[in-house]
Amino acid sequence: PNAVEPWTEHLYGLRKWGNSLHDADAGVRQHAITVLAHLVLNDMMKVKGHIAEMARCLEDPDPRVASVARLLFSELSRKHGNPIYNLL
């Protein structure tokens, strides 16, 4: 485990006060998915069972949020060992 591990559910928006991926403000959602993408792609944080929360961003009404989510999944699919396949 690392220092971020206890806060994982808050980062993915699964807690009342840490709902950044589902915030009403598109800017907050964009920053949240960008930070999560950075942490995941640089192996600072594991996706684990929270991949669905990030996948929901692919259908976000704001094109900037959806674009970052597409980039995340594109880059994640290129990583060695294909982590997306392993998550499914």
N, C-alpha and C positions, 0 to 999 in steps of 0.2 A: 504493500500500500504506500501511497505517497500523501503529500500534504493536501492535495485537492480531493482525494477520495471521500472524506466525510461530507463534502459539499456537492457531490455529483448530482444528487436529486434536485438540489437548488439550481444548479447550472442548467439542467435540462428542463426546468420549469415544472417539476413535479410536486413542488411545495407551494403553499399559499403565497409566501412573500418572495419567491424566487421564480416568477413566472415569465421570464424574459423572452422565451421563444414564442410566447402567446400574447405578448403585450399589445395593447391597442395601437401604440406608436410604431410605425414601420421602421423608424431609425433605431429604436431599441431592439427590435427583432433582427435587423441587419447586423448590428454590433454583436448581438448574442451569438448568432450563427457564425459570424466571422471569428470570434474568439474561440468558440467550440471547435471550429474547423482547424484553427491553428494548433490548439492543444491536441486534438486527435491525430492530425497528420504528422505532427512532430513527436508522436509517441509519449506525450506528457500526460495523456489521459486515455483510458480505454473506453470504447463505445459501449461494450457489453450489451445489456438488454434495452438500451435507450435509443437504439437506432431508429425506431418508429417516430420518436419525437423529432428527430432531425429530418426524416423522410417527409413528414408533414410540411416542412418548409418548402419542399419542391412545388407544392400547390399554393404557396402564399400569393395573395393578390398583388403584393408589391414585387415588381420584376427584379429589383435589386436583391431582395431576400432569396427569391427562387434561384437567381443566378449564382449566388454564393453556395446555396445548397447543391446545385448541379455540379459546381466545381468541386465541392467536397466529395461527392460520391464518385465523380470521375477520377479524382486523384486517389481516393481510397481503393478503387478497383485496380489501379496500377501498382499498388504496393505489393511487395513480395508476399506470397502466401495467400493472396486474395482474401482479405479479412471480411469482405461482405459475404462471400460464400460461407465462411466459417460462422458468421453470425446467424445465418438462416438455418 
